[in-house]
Amino acid sequence: MADKIRIGIIGAGGIFRARHLPGLAKIANAEVVAICNRSEESGRKIAGEFGLDPDIMVDPHALIAREDIHAVMIGTWPYRHCPFVLESLDAGKHTFVQARMAMDLREAKAMYAK
C-alpha cells in the first residue's frame, strides 16, 4: 500500500463539514493531519465531530510550511483563497480550493498562472 496523503485543512467550515470531510473519510490513503481554524476551540470541535486526531492550528502560514503535509485544502472565506493558494503552490503542495475560487479575474489569472 502506498503512503498516505497527509492533508492540512485551512478553514474547515460548513461545506467542509457537509461534503469534504465525509468524502475524505472514505479514502483509505488520505489522512487529515492538521486543521487550521480561527480558534483552537473550533478546530477541536470539528476534529471531534469526525473522530479525527489532527494537529489543531491557528496559523495558516505555519500549516502551509509544514514539510509533512502533502496537500492543502482551503475552505476559508473567498477573499483569503488566492493568497493561500499561491502560498501553498509556492510551497510545493497539492492544493484544493473550494468554490468561488477567486474574487475577480485578476486573482483567477494569478492562481491559474501559478
C-alpha positions as CSV (number, residue, x, y, z in Angstrom):
1,M,0.0,0.0,0.0
2,A,1.3,3.5,-0.8
3,D,2.0,6.0,1.9
4,K,-1.0,8.1,3.0
5,I,-1.6,11.5,1.5
6,R,-1.2,13.9,4.5
7,I,-3.7,16.7,4.3
8,G,-3.8,20.1,6.1
9,I,-7.1,22.0,6.1
10,I,-7.3,25.8,6.4
11,G,-10.8,26.9,7.2
12,A,-13.0,23.9,8.0
13,G,-16.4,25.5,7.9
14,G,-19.9,24.3,6.8
15,I,-19.0,23.0,3.3
16,F,-16.0,21.0,4.7
17,R,-18.2,19.5,7.4
18,A,-21.1,18.7,5.0
19,R,-19.1,17.5,2.0
20,H,-15.3,17.3,2.1
21,L,-14.6,15.7,5.5
22,P,-17.2,12.9,4.9
23,G,-15.6,12.4,1.5
24,L,-12.1,12.2,2.8
25,A,-13.2,9.7,5.4
26,K,-14.0,7.3,2.5
27,I,-10.5,7.5,1.1
28,A,-8.2,4.9,2.8
29,N,-5.0,6.6,1.8
30,A,-5.9,10.1,2.9
31,E,-5.2,11.4,6.4
32,V,-6.1,14.8,7.8
33,V,-3.1,15.7,9.9
34,A,-3.8,19.3,10.6
35,I,-6.8,21.6,10.9
36,C,-6.3,25.3,11.0
37,N,-9.3,27.4,12.0
38,R,-9.7,30.8,13.6
39,S,-9.6,29.3,17.1
40,E,-8.3,26.1,18.6
41,E,-11.7,25.5,20.1
42,S,-13.4,25.5,16.7
43,G,-10.7,23.3,15.2
44,R,-11.0,20.8,18.1
45,K,-14.8,20.8,17.7
46,I,-14.6,19.9,14.1
47,A,-12.0,17.2,14.7
48,G,-14.2,15.7,17.4
49,E,-17.3,15.7,15.1
50,F,-15.4,13.5,12.6
51,G,-13.4,11.4,15.0
52,L,-10.1,12.9,13.8
53,D,-6.9,13.5,15.8
54,P,-5.1,16.1,13.8
55,D,-2.9,18.9,15.0
56,I,-5.0,21.9,15.7
57,M,-3.5,25.1,14.4
58,V,-4.5,28.8,14.1
59,D,-1.6,29.9,11.9
60,P,-2.3,29.0,8.2
61,H,1.2,30.0,7.2
62,A,2.7,27.5,9.6
63,L,0.4,24.8,8.3
64,I,1.5,25.5,4.7
65,A,5.1,25.5,5.7
66,R,5.0,22.0,7.3
67,E,7.1,19.6,5.4
68,D,5.0,16.6,6.5
69,I,1.9,17.9,4.7
70,H,1.5,16.9,1.1
71,A,-1.8,18.6,0.2
72,V,-3.6,21.7,1.5
73,M,-7.3,22.1,1.3
74,I,-8.6,25.7,1.6
75,G,-12.1,26.4,2.8
76,T,-11.8,29.9,4.1
77,W,-13.9,32.9,3.0
78,P,-13.2,33.6,-0.7
79,Y,-11.2,36.8,0.0
80,R,-8.5,34.5,1.5
81,H,-8.4,31.9,-1.2
82,C,-6.0,33.5,-3.6
83,P,-3.2,34.3,-1.1
84,F,-3.4,30.9,0.5
85,V,-3.5,29.1,-2.9
86,L,-0.4,31.0,-4.1
87,E,1.5,30.4,-0.9
88,S,0.6,26.7,-0.9
89,L,1.6,26.2,-4.5
90,D,4.9,28.1,-3.8
91,A,5.5,25.6,-1.0
92,G,5.1,22.7,-3.5
93,K,1.8,21.4,-2.1
94,H,-1.1,19.9,-4.0
95,T,-3.8,22.5,-3.4
96,F,-7.5,22.3,-3.3
97,V,-9.7,25.3,-3.0
98,Q,-13.5,25.2,-2.7
99,A,-16.0,27.0,-5.0
100,R,-15.8,30.7,-5.5
101,M,-12.1,30.2,-6.0
102,A,-11.3,33.8,-6.8
103,M,-12.7,37.2,-6.0
104,D,-12.1,38.6,-9.5
105,L,-10.4,37.8,-12.9
106,R,-7.0,39.1,-11.7
107,E,-6.9,36.6,-8.9
108,A,-8.2,33.8,-11.1
109,K,-5.4,34.5,-13.6
110,A,-2.8,34.7,-10.9
111,M,-3.9,31.3,-9.5
112,Y,-4.1,29.8,-13.0
113,A,-0.6,31.1,-13.9
114,K,0.9,29.6,-10.7
